[in-house]
Amino acid sequence: GWVYFALIGSISTAFSCVGSVFMAKSKLYEAKDNDLLLAMPIKPWTILFARMVGLYVMAFLFNALVFVPAVVIYFTVAKFSVLSVIFLLLTLFLLPLGGLVISCLLGWLIALLTARIKQKNLITMLFSVAFLVGYFYVYSKATEYLNYVILHGEAVGAKMKTVLFPFWQMGLGATGKPLGFLAFAGIFLALFALTYYLLALTFYKLVTMKRGGKKAKYREKNTRASSAFFALFRRECMRVFKNPMLLLNSALGGILLLILPVLAIVKAESLQQFAALSIGGGSMAGAVSLIVAIVVCFMVSTNMLTASSISLEGENIALLQSMPLSERQIFAAKLALHMAMTAVPALICSVVLCIILKIGVWLSLLLCVTVTAFTFVCAAGGLVVNLKMPYMHWQSEMVVVKQSMSVMVTMFAAWGMVLLFVGAYFLFGRRLPTAAFFGVCLATLCAFAAALLWWLDRRGAYIFRRLH
């Protein structure tokens, strides 16, 4: 019993860390009202505690998603005692402290490292990507780990007593052992108190510290004029790259499209064996290319740059409307950013996979062109949806990216488009040569793209001029 609860406790703690680690730094050290609160007669440690309470609630919700169902399942097959029920109820509120401690320490570490670094957003983004890569790697091995636990329960239990000592005590408490629960509660409360004390010592200094690196020195040089399109494109790039959370939430697909080729090269032999099995029947010669196209298009559909680009203008949209720029130029810059951050990684990923899987030249060319057309349709479609469903009066960019209706509609529409092509293949595409099916998909996408551009040039421009 205690092995079961120790395993569930460690899994729920890891899950809560994934859910709240990206919020810790922004909530604790980058909140917009930190300066206002520090100017009031409020102790800095009180402000810090209030921020940590909010993070605790988030960690509690993520913990409960794993812990509560696990407890229900356990009591459907095992006996329970009154002490066990009481200790489990208390554990539900104490266990999120573990995820909170890890999230706060990671947020504190990032804030400390980037306090005087000029390119702090780049450091934050690299850390976030590394964290996600590690999470996806562990997640991919989850079934293997669980099978090992089932087959070697006693060995795992013996290892937990040393490596995961607090969770061992938690498991003992969950099965009705008072000393185990007291040890678990004491360890988690002590860890929280120590973390809070450590953060309180440096909170005021980190929040009020002057950011950035060395002061730039003035150097006289000639200014090179640029076109209106390039100026708009650079403006779009600066908006996305200045906020690592905005980049991760809007362009995670592009990052994954760059990681996938690396994984494919590492696992090239396994992929080639899979391709050989698929092609072995003769009639399945194009199946591998279709699978590659579906995988790449699905990753492309997770990039939501244009779906929030109009809303991100916010109340400053009047300034953009007042400039001597046409709506076509403004839309072109937004589409170009989406294509640069999505189509380029998608092409790299497609080419690498085609080479590893030994897909023919003409079929590879059709695949790459189809993926590019799909990417453009997603970009133009996101812009259309955002013009129809703008959210201009926001307090945080994250609200626009994570909670706006235009992002949700665009994402589900893109997924629906991928499923539509999969369904079309099973309905009539199997009767056609693979190249011919790619041609049909490409023609459909081009027609759809032309219709979206026509709408943007006419109705879209009219809507944009009247946004406020």
C-alpha positions in Angstrom: 0.0 0.0 0.0 2.7 2.5 0.9 4.6 1.8 -2.3 1.4 2.7 -4.2 0.9 6.0 -2.4 4.6 6.9 -2.5 4.5 6.4 -6.3 1.3 8.4 -6.7 2.6 11.2 -4.4 5.8 11.5 -6.5 3.9 11.5 -9.8 1.4 14.2 -8.6 4.2 16.4 -7.3 6.0 16.1 -10.7 2.7 16.9 -12.4 2.1 20.0 -10.3 5.7 21.2 -11.0 5.1 21.0 -14.7 1.8 22.9 -14.3 3.2 25.8 -12.2 7.0 26.1 -12.8 6.5 28.5 -15.7 4.3 30.7 -13.6 6.6 31.0 -10.6 9.1 33.6 -11.9 6.4 35.8 -13.5 4.1 35.7 -10.5 6.7 36.3 -7.8 9.2 38.7 -9.4 7.6 40.2 -12.6 4.1 41.0 -11.3 3.1 44.5 -12.6 1.9 45.7 -9.2 5.1 44.8 -7.3 6.4 48.3 -7.3 3.0 49.7 -6.2 2.7 47.2 -3.3 6.3 47.8 -2.2 5.5 51.6 -2.1 2.8 50.9 0.5 3.3 50.1 4.2 3.3 46.4 3.5 6.2 44.2 4.4 8.0 42.5 1.4 7.6 39.1 3.0 3.8 39.6 3.2 3.7 40.3 -0.5 5.8 37.2 -1.2 3.6 35.1 1.0 0.5 36.3 -0.9 2.1 35.4 -4.2 3.1 32.0 -3.0 -0.5 31.3 -1.8 -1.7 31.8 -5.4 1.0 29.4 -6.7 0.0 26.9 -3.9 -3.6 26.9 -5.2 -2.4 26.2 -8.7 -0.2 23.3 -7.4 -3.1 22.0 -5.3 -5.3 21.8 -8.4 -2.7 19.9 -10.4 -2.0 17.6 -7.4 -5.7 16.8 -6.9 -6.1 15.8 -10.6 -3.7 12.9 -9.9 -4.1 12.2 -6.2 -7.9 12.1 -5.8 -8.7 9.6 -8.5 -5.8 7.4 -7.2 -7.2 7.4 -3.7 -10.7 6.5 -5.0 -9.3 3.6 -7.0 -7.3 2.4 -4.0 -10.3 2.3 -1.7 -12.3 0.3 -4.3 -10.0 -2.7 -4.0 -8.4 -2.2 -0.5 -9.7 -1.9 3.1 -9.4 1.5 4.7 -9.3 2.8 8.3 -10.4 6.0 9.9 -6.8 7.1 10.4 -6.0 6.4 6.8 -8.9 8.6 5.6 -7.9 11.4 7.9 -4.3 11.3 6.9 -5.1 11.1 3.2 -7.3 14.2 3.5 -4.5 16.1 5.3 -2.0 14.8 2.7 -4.1 16.2 -0.1 -3.4 19.7 1.3 0.2 19.1 2.4 1.4 17.3 -0.8 1.2 20.5 -3.1 3.9 22.1 -0.9 6.5 19.8 -2.6 5.6 21.1 -6.0 5.4 24.6 -4.7 8.9 24.4 -3.2 10.4 23.1 -6.5 8.6 25.7 -8.6 9.5 28.6 -6.4 13.2 27.5 -6.2 13.4 27.2 -10.0 11.7 30.6 -10.4 14.0 32.1 -7.9 17.0 30.6 -9.6 16.0 31.9 -13.0 15.3 35.4 -11.6 18.7 35.3 -9.8 20.6 34.2 -13.0 18.9 36.7 -15.3 18.9 39.7 -12.8 21.8 41.4 -14.6 21.8 39.6 -17.9 20.7 41.7 -20.9 19.2 38.8 -22.8 17.2 37.4 -19.9 14.3 36.4 -22.1 16.6 34.1 -24.1 17.9 32.4 -21.0 14.3 32.0 -19.7 13.2 30.5 -23.0 16.2 28.1 -23.2 15.5 26.9 -19.7 11.8 26.4 -20.4 12.6 24.5 -23.6 15.1 22.3 -21.7 12.5 21.7 -19.0 9.9 20.7 -21.6 12.3 18.4 -23.4 13.1 16.6 -20.1 9.4 16.4 -19.3 8.5 14.8 -22.7 11.4 12.4 -22.4 10.2 11.2 -19.0 6.6 11.1 -20.2 7.7 8.9 -23.2 9.3 6.5 -20.8 6.3 6.4 -18.3 4.9 3.1 -19.5 8.4 1.5 -19.2 8.8 2.8 -15.7 5.4 1.7 -14.6 6.0 -1.8 -16.0 9.3 -1.9 -14.1 7.5 -0.9 -10.8 4.9 -3.7 -11.3 7.5 -6.3 -12.0 10.0 -5.2 -9.3 7.8 -3.8 -6.6 9.9 -5.0 -3.7 13.2 -3.6 -5.2 11.4 -0.3 -6.0 10.1 -0.1 -2.5 13.5 -0.6 -1.0 14.9 2.1 -3.2 12.2 4.5 -2.3 13.1 4.3 1.4 16.4 6.1 0.6 15.9 8.1 -2.6 12.3 9.2 -1.9 12.3 9.2 1.9 9.6 11.8 2.3 7.2 10.0 0.0 8.0 6.7 1.8 6.8 8.4 5.0 3.8 9.8 3.1 2.9 6.3 2.0 3.1 5.0 5.5 0.9 7.8 6.7 -1.6 7.1 3.9 -2.0 3.5 5.1 -2.7 4.6 8.7 0.7 4.9 10.3 0.7 8.1 12.6 4.5 8.3 12.8 4.9 8.1 9.0 2.4 10.9 8.5 4.0 13.1 11.2 7.5 12.6 9.6 6.1 13.4 6.1 4.2 16.5 7.3 7.3 17.7 9.3 9.6 17.3 6.3 7.3 19.1 3.8 6.4 21.9 6.2 10.1 22.4 7.0 11.0 22.5 3.3 8.3 25.1 2.7 9.5 27.2 5.6 13.1 27.0 4.5 12.2 28.0 0.9 10.0 30.8 2.1 12.8 32.1 4.3 15.4 31.9 1.5 13.1 33.7 -1.0 12.2 36.3 1.6 15.8 37.2 2.1 16.3 38.1 -1.5 12.8 39.1 -2.6 13.1 42.9 -2.2 16.5 43.0 -3.8 15.5 40.9 -6.8 12.2 42.8 -7.4 13.9 46.3 -7.1 17.1 45.4 -8.9 17.9 47.4 -12.0 17.6 45.0 -14.9 19.8 44.6 -17.9 23.5 44.4 -18.6 26.1 47.1 -19.2 24.9 50.5 -20.3 25.1 50.9 -24.1 27.6 53.4 -25.3 26.6 55.8 -28.1 28.4 55.3 -31.4 27.9 57.5 -34.4 27.0 55.6 -37.5 24.9 55.9 -40.6 21.3 54.8 -40.5 20.2 52.5 -43.3 16.6 53.0 -44.4 14.4 49.9 -44.6 11.1 49.2 -46.3 7.8 49.4 -44.5 7.4 45.7 -44.7 10.7 45.0 -43.1 10.0 47.5 -40.3 6.7 45.9 -39.6 8.2 42.4 -39.7 10.9 43.4 -37.3 8.3 44.9 -35.0 6.4 41.6 -35.0 9.6 39.7 -34.2 10.4 42.0 -31.3 7.0 41.5 -29.8 7.3 37.7 -29.8 10.9 37.4 -28.8 10.8 39.9 -25.9 8.4 37.6 -24.0 9.5 33.9 -23.7 6.1 32.8 -22.4 4.5 34.3 -25.4 6.9 32.5 -27.6 6.4 29.2 -25.9 2.6 29.4 -26.0 2.4 30.7 -29.5 5.2 29.0 -31.3 5.8 25.7 -29.4 5.1 23.8 -32.6 8.1 25.4 -34.3 10.4 24.4 -31.4 9.1 20.8 -31.6 9.6 20.8 -35.3 13.3 21.5 -34.8 13.6 18.9 -32.0 11.9 16.1 -34.0 14.6 15.9 -36.7 17.3 15.5 -34.1 15.3 12.7 -32.5 14.8 11.2 -35.9 18.5 11.2 -36.6 19.2 9.5 -33.2 16.5 6.9 -33.9 17.2 6.6 -37.6 17.6 2.8 -37.6 14.2 2.2 -35.8 12.4 4.6 -38.2 13.9 2.8 -41.2 12.8 -0.5 -39.8 9.3 0.9 -39.4 9.4 2.2 -43.0 10.5 -1.2 -44.3 7.6 -2.9 -42.6 5.2 -0.4 -44.0 6.5 -0.6 -47.6 6.9 -4.3 -47.5 3.4 -5.0 -48.8 4.0 -3.0 -52.0 0.5 -1.3 -51.9 1.7 0.6 -48.8 4.5 2.4 -50.7 3.2 5.9 -50.0 1.9 5.2 -46.4 5.2 6.5 -44.8 5.1 9.8 -46.7 1.5 10.3 -45.6 2.3 9.6 -42.0 5.2 12.1 -42.2 2.9 14.7 -43.6 0.2 14.1 -40.9 2.8 14.3 -38.1 4.4 17.5 -39.4 1.0 19.2 -40.2 -0.2 18.4 -36.7 2.8 20.1 -35.2 2.3 23.0 -37.6 -1.2 23.4 -36.3 0.0 24.0 -32.7 1.6 27.3 -33.8 -0.9 30.2 -33.0 1.1 33.3 -34.0 -1.5 34.9 -36.3 -4.5 33.8 -34.2 -3.5 36.4 -31.6 -1.5 38.9 -33.6 -4.3 41.4 -34.0 -5.5 41.2 -30.4 -1.9 41.7 -29.2 -1.9 45.2 -30.7 -4.3 46.0 -27.9 -5.1 49.7 -27.3 -2.0 50.7 -29.4 -3.8 49.6 -32.6 -4.9 53.2 -33.2 -1.2 54.2 -33.6 -0.8 51.5 -36.3 -4.0 52.5 -38.0 -2.8 56.2 -38.2 0.4 55.3 -40.0 0.7 55.6 -43.8 0.6 51.9 -44.2 -1.9 49.7 -46.1 -3.7 46.8 -44.4 -2.1 44.5 -46.9 1.4 45.5 -45.6 0.3 44.9 -42.0 -1.2 41.6 -42.7 1.8 40.5 -44.9 4.2 41.2 -41.9 2.1 39.1 -39.6 1.8 36.2 -42.1 5.6 36.4 -42.8 6.4 36.0 -39.1 4.2 32.9 -38.9 5.7 31.4 -42.0 9.3 32.1 -40.9 8.7 30.5 -37.5 6.6 27.6 -38.7 7.2 26.8 -42.4 11.0 26.9 -42.1 11.2 24.4 -39.2 8.5 22.3 -40.9 10.5 22.1 -44.1 13.7 21.2 -42.2 11.8 18.5 -40.4 10.1 17.2 -43.6 13.4 17.0 -45.5 15.3 15.2 -42.7 12.5 12.7 -42.3 12.2 12.1 -46.0 16.0 11.4 -46.3 16.0 9.1 -43.3 12.9 7.2 -44.5 14.2 7.1 -48.1 11.1 8.6 -49.6 11.4 9.3 -53.3 12.5 12.7 -54.6 9.2 13.7 -56.3 7.1 12.4 -53.4 9.3 14.3 -51.0 8.9 17.5 -53.1 5.1 17.1 -53.1 5.1 16.5 -49.4 7.2 19.6 -48.6 5.0 21.8 -50.9 1.8 20.4 -49.3 3.1 21.1 -45.8 4.1 24.6 -46.8 0.6 25.2 -48.3 -1.0 23.8 -45.1 1.2 26.2 -43.0 0.1 29.2 -45.0 -3.6 28.2 -44.7 -3.2 28.0 -40.9 -1.5 31.4 -40.9 -4.1 33.1 -43.0 -6.9 31.3 -41.3 -5.7 32.4 -37.8 -5.6 36.0 -39.0 -9.1 35.8 -40.4 -10.4 34.3 -37.1 -8.7 36.9 -35.0 -10.1 39.7 -37.1 -13.6 38.2 -36.6 -13.0 37.6 -32.8 -10.6 40.3 -31.6 -9.9 40.8 -27.9 -8.3 44.3 -27.7 -8.8 45.4 -24.0 -6.6 43.0 -22.1 -4.4 43.4 -19.0 -1.9 40.6 -19.8 -0.6 39.2 -23.1 -1.0 35.7 -21.7 -4.7 36.2 -21.5 -4.8 36.8 -25.3 -2.6 33.8 -26.1 -4.1 31.3 -23.7 -7.7 32.2 -23.2 -9.0 34.1 -26.3 -11.6 32.5 -28.4 -9.8 33.1 -31.7 -6.8 30.9 -30.6 -9.1 28.1 -29.6 -11.2 28.2 -32.8 -8.0 28.4 -35.0 -6.4 25.5 -33.2 -9.4 23.2 -33.4 -10.0 24.2 -37.0 -6.4 23.3 -37.9 -6.8 19.9 -36.2 -10.1 19.4 -38.0 -8.3 20.1 -41.3 -5.7 17.4 -40.6 -8.5 14.9 -39.6 -10.4 15.9 -42.8 -7.4 14.9 -45.0 -6.9 11.7 -43.1 -10.6 10.8 -43.6 -10.4 11.7 -47.3 -7.5 9.3 -47.7 -9.5 6.4 -46.2 -12.6 7.3 -48.2 -11.1 7.7 -51.7 -7.4 8.4 -51.4 -6.4 4.8 -51.2 -7.7 4.2 -54.7 -5.3 6.9 -56.0 -1.5 7.0 -56.3 0.1 8.7 -53.3 1.4 11.5 -55.6 -2.1 12.1 -57.0 -3.6 12.3 -53.5 -0.9 14.9 -52.5 -1.9 16.8 -55.6 -5.6 16.8 -54.7 -4.7 18.0 -51.1 -2.3 20.7 -52.5 -5.0 22.0 -55.0 -7.6 22.2 -52.2 -5.2 24.0 -49.9 -4.2 26.5 -52.6 -7.9 27.2 -53.4 -8.6 27.7 -49.7 -5.5 30.0 -49.3 -6.6 32.1 -52.3 -10.1 32.5 -50.7 -8.6 33.6 -47.4 -6.3 36.1 -49.0 -9.2 37.5 -51.0 -11.2 37.9 -47.8 -8.3 39.6 -46.0 -7.7 42.0 -48.8 -11.3 43.2 -48.8 -13.4 42.4 -45.8 -10.4 41.9 -43.5 -9.0 45.4 -44.3 -12.4 47.0 -43.7 -12.7 45.3 -40.2 -9.1 46.2 -39.3 -9.7 49.9 -40.0 -12.6 50.0 -37.6 -11.1 48.1 -34.7 -10.6 50.1 -31.5 
